[in-house]
Amino acid sequence: MKKNFTILAGLLATTTLFAQTNVTIRIDTKLMSNTDCNLGGDGNGGGAIVPEDKIYVHSGVCSHSTVATKTDQQFCLEQIIPYASEVWQHVVGDWGQNPQDNGKGLMTAVGNGVYELNMVLEDYYSDPNLLSQDAGANNGVVVVNTPLPAGATVYTMGMVFRSKDGALSGRDQQGCQDIFAKDFNTDNPVVINSTDNSISDFVTIIKTTGFDEIGNLNNFIAYPNPFSDRMNLDFAFSKDGGECKVIVTDITGKEVAELYRNKMTAGTHQLYWNGTSSNGTKLTTGTYFVSLISGDKTIKTEKVFFLNN
């Protein structure tokens, strides 16, 4: 299989992070067709039409039970309902009666109608400067917005998306209700639509448990996605580090290709993959995962869809 690796830029600012949970929330607006809540897209997979390409995610997480007879996990799971949900315990994003274009929950446009927000879970929902200033009332039920306690476990997450002024919204496409992620205390959170509890196909959450090397990664983006001929992979290290590799696995977790194996070198790098396995065989159409691995730890994973034409 042909490989391409190019150093494109120089040194980036050094960052130091310790044990943490890195989370990426990604929304693919091309897959949204309900014109009442598809962020202003054309309803036919054309992507969002948002002023200044700004999309905000208003999100909250659930960590504890407010009912004495229920465990934290049981309570948080039962709160996955369209309205009056106490999943929204620790909330970031100012929407309410006067939506704010203040950067809280602002997503990054990564191209091709895809937007994402990267966060350190423990920091994002515990920072008083990020927490929502909204009253927190859901259909008359007041959910007090508090910082995520140190050492708390997050079990579920609620999400809605909006344009910068709140005029356009992004919700589940079945009934324009909230979007939720369950099993957040595992390595693979599941994103569902609260209208019918079906799996969401346009919102993805990638979660990795952090360690020191994660602070060395500044970027990891695969595009275009889906792709048929060539997928580009851009990533950047803020400083030199240990050996790492970039691999592709199928939906069963089997490694099908290795794109890179070398020491981390400060700067921006680019690989490309043409949908073939390490032995040169063209793979079948489907979902694959491109992962950056250091030692026995997965630092970052991108889900991609390959179309074998």
Secondary structure as UniProt FT lines:
FT   STRAND          6..7
FT   STRAND          21..28
FT   HELIX           29..31
FT   TURN            35..36
FT   TURN            39..40
FT   HELIX           51..53
FT   STRAND          55..62
FT   TURN            68..69
FT   HELIX           72..78
FT   TURN            86..87
FT   STRAND          90..92
FT   TURN            96..97
FT   TURN            104..105
FT   STRAND          108..111
FT   TURN            112..113
FT   STRAND          114..120
FT   HELIX           121..124
FT   TURN            125..126
FT   TURN            128..130
FT   STRAND          137..138
FT   TURN            139..140
FT   STRAND          141..142
FT   TURN            150..151
FT   STRAND          156..163
FT   TURN            164..165
FT   STRAND          169..170
FT   TURN            173..175
FT   STRAND          179..182
FT   TURN            184..185
FT   STRAND          190..193
FT   TURN            194..196
FT   STRAND          203..209
FT   HELIX           212..216
FT   STRAND          217..223
FT   STRAND          231..237
FT   STRAND          243..249
FT   TURN            251..252
FT   STRAND          255..263
FT   STRAND          267..273
FT   TURN            278..279
FT   STRAND          286..294
FT   TURN            295..296
FT   STRAND          297..306
//
